[in-house]
């Protein structure tokens, strides 16, 4: 399968290490592209909920695929989120083409793009972190139950459904939070004279122009969505942004799909699991 060339790829909210993570689908996507730059915009590894008892091979293969980009000299920026906030103490670490940061400003074809995860706008994160963590566990449980339900619906020949989308739709506060999140990001970006503001966190893929509340200007707001429910990424190519949406029918199994990276001995994942366990146990 020929790889698609893409100038910039932004993914966020993968939540490796949780039951809801669609690592296999993400791996297929990463194998299908040849990016000039990869931006991991937070919550890639879910250190909050990490458990040594659950770290499937597909999750390790995603890590290896990302490291493969690094060894090929492709710039990879890992921007920290709330679920991997333990990494923030190591911000500004770099190794070859890999850089760990909290936020970044890029010049993209003469326009400034302000990129960060977005949890800084979440009041729950600022004042009730224990409540946010409890909510994360509840969300992961909901996703797991949803997966079981959808498996049964598929067997019955019925359409899949999303529990979390139904919950969000029924609670006006959820819709209000998303709108406030997007507007706050846009207002700050306009004040800072940025043309793009790119976030993750809210699991809602989006590209739209937003006017500042004080009518001082506008900015293009972008969100990369997630790889738990929506399976989306942002792609920039030929001076245009678009939302990539994973569809199974576009990724039919190819006999040549596996490579040496996947064939490596996966015993090495134990070292990664031990490292993540240390991060989880250390105080933030």
C-alpha positions as CSV (number, residue, x, y, z in Angstrom):
1,X,0.0,0.0,0.0
2,X,1.5,3.4,-1.1
3,X,1.9,5.8,1.8
4,X,0.2,9.2,1.5
5,X,2.4,12.2,1.9
6,X,1.2,14.7,4.4
7,X,3.0,17.9,5.5
8,X,1.7,17.9,9.1
9,X,-0.3,15.3,11.1
10,X,-1.9,16.2,14.5
11,X,-3.3,13.5,16.7
12,X,-4.5,13.7,20.3
13,X,-6.4,11.8,23.0
14,X,-5.3,8.3,22.0
15,X,-5.3,7.1,25.6
16,X,-2.9,4.2,25.2
17,X,-3.2,1.8,28.1
18,X,-7.0,2.0,28.4
19,X,-9.7,-0.4,27.1
20,X,-11.3,2.3,24.9
21,X,-8.2,3.0,22.9
22,X,-8.4,2.0,19.2
23,X,-4.7,1.3,18.9
24,X,-5.1,-1.2,16.0
25,X,-6.9,1.4,13.9
26,X,-4.4,4.1,14.8
27,X,-1.5,1.8,13.8
28,X,-3.0,1.2,10.4
29,X,-3.4,4.9,9.9
30,X,0.2,5.7,11.0
31,X,1.4,3.0,8.6
32,X,-0.5,4.6,5.7
33,X,1.1,8.0,5.9
34,X,4.4,9.6,5.3
35,X,4.3,12.9,7.3
36,X,6.9,15.6,7.3
37,X,5.9,16.4,10.9
38,X,4.0,14.6,13.5
39,X,2.4,16.4,16.5
40,X,1.1,14.4,19.4
41,X,-1.2,16.8,21.1
42,X,-1.7,15.3,24.6
43,X,-3.3,12.3,26.3
44,X,-1.4,9.9,24.0
45,X,-0.5,7.6,26.9
46,X,-3.1,7.5,29.7
47,X,-0.8,7.5,32.8
48,X,-3.8,8.3,35.0
49,X,-5.4,5.0,34.3
50,X,-2.3,3.0,33.4
51,X,-2.2,-0.6,34.7
52,X,0.6,-3.2,34.2
53,X,-2.1,-5.8,33.7
54,X,-3.4,-4.1,30.5
55,X,-0.9,-3.1,27.8
56,X,-1.8,-5.0,24.6
57,X,0.8,-5.5,21.8
58,X,-1.1,-3.1,19.5
59,X,-0.5,-0.3,22.1
60,X,3.3,-1.1,22.0
61,X,3.3,-1.2,18.3
62,X,1.9,2.4,18.2
63,X,4.8,3.5,20.3
64,X,7.2,1.8,18.1
65,X,5.7,3.3,14.9
66,X,6.1,6.7,16.4
67,X,9.7,6.0,17.4
68,X,10.2,4.8,13.8
69,X,9.3,8.2,12.6
70,X,11.8,9.7,15.0
71,X,14.6,7.4,13.7
72,X,13.7,8.4,10.2
73,X,14.4,12.1,11.2
74,X,10.8,13.2,11.0
75,X,10.1,15.9,13.6
76,X,7.9,14.5,16.3
77,X,6.5,16.9,19.0
78,X,4.9,15.3,22.1
79,X,2.7,18.0,23.8
80,X,1.6,17.0,27.2
81,X,-2.1,16.7,28.2
82,X,-3.8,16.1,31.5
83,X,-3.8,12.3,31.3
84,X,-0.1,12.4,30.7
85,X,0.6,15.5,32.9
86,X,3.3,13.6,34.8
87,X,5.5,14.2,31.7
88,X,5.3,18.0,32.2
89,X,8.2,18.0,34.6
90,X,10.4,16.8,31.7
91,X,9.2,19.5,29.3
92,X,11.7,20.8,26.8
93,X,13.4,17.4,26.7
94,X,14.6,16.6,23.2
95,X,16.3,13.6,21.6
96,X,17.2,13.9,17.9
97,X,14.0,14.8,16.1
98,X,11.8,14.1,19.2
99,X,10.8,17.0,21.5
100,X,8.6,16.9,24.6
101,X,6.9,20.2,25.2
102,X,3.8,21.6,26.8
103,X,2.9,23.9,23.9
104,X,4.3,25.0,20.6
105,X,4.0,27.9,18.1
106,X,4.7,26.9,14.5
107,X,5.1,29.1,11.4
108,X,3.0,27.3,8.8
109,X,3.3,28.9,5.3
110,X,3.6,32.3,6.9
111,X,0.8,31.9,9.4
112,X,1.3,31.3,13.1
113,X,-0.3,28.2,14.7
114,X,-0.6,28.0,18.5
115,X,-0.8,24.3,19.5
116,X,-1.6,22.9,23.0
117,X,-3.8,20.2,24.5
118,X,-6.4,22.5,26.1
119,X,-6.9,21.1,29.6
120,X,-5.9,24.5,31.0
121,X,-9.4,25.7,30.1
122,X,-11.0,22.9,32.1
123,X,-12.2,24.2,35.5
124,X,-12.5,20.7,36.8
125,X,-8.9,20.1,36.1
126,X,-7.9,23.3,37.8
127,X,-9.9,22.9,41.0
128,X,-11.1,19.3,41.3
129,X,-8.5,17.0,39.8
130,X,-9.8,14.0,41.8
131,X,-13.2,14.5,40.2
132,X,-11.7,14.7,36.8
133,X,-9.8,11.5,37.4
134,X,-13.0,9.8,38.6
135,X,-14.8,11.0,35.5
136,X,-12.0,9.6,33.3
137,X,-12.5,6.1,34.9
138,X,-16.3,6.4,34.4
139,X,-15.8,7.4,30.8
140,X,-13.5,4.5,30.1
141,X,-16.0,2.1,31.6
142,X,-18.8,3.6,29.5
143,X,-16.6,3.2,26.4
144,X,-16.0,-0.5,27.3
145,X,-19.7,-1.2,27.8
146,X,-20.4,0.7,24.5
147,X,-17.9,-1.6,22.7
148,X,-19.7,-4.7,24.0
149,X,-23.1,-3.3,23.0
150,X,-21.9,-2.4,19.5
151,X,-20.4,-5.9,19.1
152,X,-23.8,-7.3,19.9
153,X,-25.6,-4.8,17.6
154,X,-23.2,-5.7,14.7
155,X,-23.9,-9.4,15.2
156,X,-27.7,-8.6,15.0
157,X,-27.1,-6.5,11.8
158,X,-28.1,-3.3,13.5
159,X,-26.4,0.1,13.4
160,X,-23.8,1.0,16.1
161,X,-24.5,3.6,18.7
162,X,-22.4,6.0,20.9
163,X,-23.3,6.1,24.5
164,X,-21.2,9.1,25.3
165,X,-22.6,11.2,22.4
166,X,-26.1,10.4,23.6
167,X,-25.1,11.5,27.1
168,X,-23.5,14.7,25.8
169,X,-26.5,15.5,23.7
170,X,-28.9,15.2,26.7
171,X,-26.9,17.5,29.0
172,X,-26.9,21.1,28.0
173,X,-23.9,21.8,30.2
174,X,-21.7,19.4,28.1
175,X,-22.6,21.4,24.9
176,X,-22.1,24.6,26.8
177,X,-18.6,23.5,28.0
178,X,-17.5,22.6,24.4
179,X,-18.7,26.0,23.1
180,X,-17.0,27.9,25.9
181,X,-13.8,25.9,25.4
182,X,-13.7,26.7,21.7
183,X,-14.5,30.4,22.2
184,X,-11.9,30.8,25.0
185,X,-9.2,29.2,22.8
186,X,-10.2,31.5,19.9
187,X,-10.3,34.7,22.0
188,X,-6.8,34.0,23.4
189,X,-5.4,33.2,19.9
190,X,-6.8,36.4,18.5
191,X,-5.2,38.4,21.4
192,X,-1.9,36.8,20.7
193,X,-2.1,37.5,16.9
194,X,-2.2,33.8,15.9
195,X,-4.0,32.6,12.7
196,X,-4.5,29.0,13.9
197,X,-5.2,27.6,17.3
198,X,-5.1,23.8,17.6
199,X,-6.3,21.8,20.6
200,X,-7.4,18.4,21.7
201,X,-8.9,17.4,25.1
202,X,-12.6,17.6,24.3
203,X,-12.7,14.6,21.8
204,X,-14.6,16.8,19.3
205,X,-12.9,17.1,15.9
206,X,-13.5,20.5,14.4
207,X,-12.2,23.1,11.9
208,X,-14.0,26.4,11.8
209,X,-13.5,30.1,11.8
210,X,-14.4,31.8,15.2
211,X,-14.8,35.5,15.8
212,X,-13.5,36.9,19.1
213,X,-16.1,37.9,21.6
214,X,-14.8,41.5,21.5
215,X,-14.9,41.5,17.7
216,X,-11.2,42.2,17.5
217,X,-10.7,39.6,14.7
218,X,-11.0,35.9,14.0
219,X,-9.0,32.7,14.0
220,X,-9.2,29.3,12.5
221,X,-9.9,26.9,15.4
222,X,-9.0,23.3,14.9
223,X,-9.4,20.2,17.1
224,X,-7.9,16.8,16.3
225,X,-10.7,14.8,18.1
226,X,-9.6,11.4,19.5
227,X,-8.9,7.7,19.0
228,X,-11.4,6.4,21.5
229,X,-14.7,7.2,19.8
230,X,-14.3,9.3,16.7
231,X,-10.9,8.1,15.3
232,X,-9.9,11.4,13.8
233,X,-6.7,13.4,13.1
234,X,-5.9,16.7,11.6
235,X,-3.9,16.8,8.4
236,X,-2.2,19.8,6.7
237,X,-1.2,19.4,3.0
238,X,-1.0,21.6,0.0
239,X,-1.7,24.6,2.3
240,X,-5.0,23.2,3.5
241,X,-6.3,21.7,6.8
242,X,-8.7,18.7,6.8
243,X,-10.1,16.3,9.3
244,X,-9.1,12.7,8.7
245,X,-11.8,10.2,9.7
246,X,-10.8,6.6,10.0
247,X,-13.1,4.2,8.0
248,X,-12.4,0.4,8.2
249,X,-13.3,-0.1,4.5
250,X,-10.3,2.2,3.6
251,X,-7.9,-0.1,5.3
252,X,-8.3,-3.6,3.9
253,X,-5.6,-6.0,5.1
254,X,-2.6,-5.9,2.9
255,X,-0.2,-9.0,2.9
256,X,2.7,-6.6,2.9
257,X,1.3,-4.5,5.8
258,X,3.5,-6.0,8.5
259,X,7.1,-4.9,8.7
260,X,10.3,-5.4,10.8
261,X,9.0,-3.0,13.4
262,X,6.0,-5.2,14.1
263,X,8.0,-8.4,14.0
264,X,10.3,-7.4,16.8
265,X,10.3,-9.2,20.1
266,X,7.5,-7.6,22.2
267,X,9.2,-8.6,25.5
268,X,10.7,-5.1,25.5
269,X,7.3,-3.7,26.3
270,X,7.9,-4.7,30.0
271,X,10.5,-1.9,30.3
272,X,7.9,0.6,29.0
273,X,5.3,-0.7,31.4
274,X,7.7,-0.3,34.3
275,X,8.5,3.2,33.3
276,X,4.8,4.2,33.0
277,X,4.1,2.7,36.4
278,X,6.8,4.9,37.9
279,X,5.3,8.0,36.3
280,X,1.9,7.1,37.6
281,X,3.1,6.6,41.2
282,X,5.2,9.8,41.4
283,X,3.5,12.9,42.7
284,X,2.6,15.4,40.0
